[in-house]
């Protein structure tokens, strides 16, 4: 669980609300239904127009990474690869057939199957790198959806402000209706800029970091499997792959 994501969202929103209250403002002043509808509806609409359904669906699937990353513990992955290497040196590559059946990660299972089939190291590397690059591209596109929302949101907020001011100008002779129009104008701007800088853009960058980390984990797995195919010593494989750890003491 990534508690920093929860903390960041809560702290960011609390700072805005708290600052407003300290200045003598009221919480109700920041709540405006029409402004929220304009900003969120317009932002989502523009984003759906930009991206194809496959990217939108992928974005929905990986959104959970903001709070619960899928990155497996790298040190455990290294131990698994070293165990495969020791088994291959002891029983030959065909001895990994049982490992293929037990492996739950489709990517690792594919690499092991290529090993068992006797594929050349370069063939294994090319096949795994192709899958890594394809997956990384899809996930980065999904992360860019939030980035796009962060770009549209402030602009839609300005549109909401203009709509509010139009409402004000239409009711200059009726002071009782001026307040709602002015509130919509200013609150829409706050919503647009706030959603972009407190939610959409941070989420996009967080997802990009997770996508990069996930790709690195798969690159490590691919390097380990290729090293097994090349017949490297298990100890040498462990030392090589330890370079992927953020903290070599872990």
Secondary structure, 3 states (H helix, E strand, C coil): CCHHHHHHHHHHHHHHHHHHHHCCCCHHHHCCHHHHHHHHHHHHHHHHHHCCHHHHHHHHHHHHHHCCCCCCCHHHHHHHHHHHHHHHHHHCHHHHHHHHHHCCCHHHHHHHHHHHCCCCHHHHHHHHHHHHHHHHHHHHHHHHHHHHHHHHHHHHHHHHHHHHHHHHHHCCCCHHHHHHHHHHHHHHHHHHHHHHHHHHHHHHHHHHHHHHHHHHHHHHHHHHHHHHHCCCCHHHHHHHHHHHCCCCCC
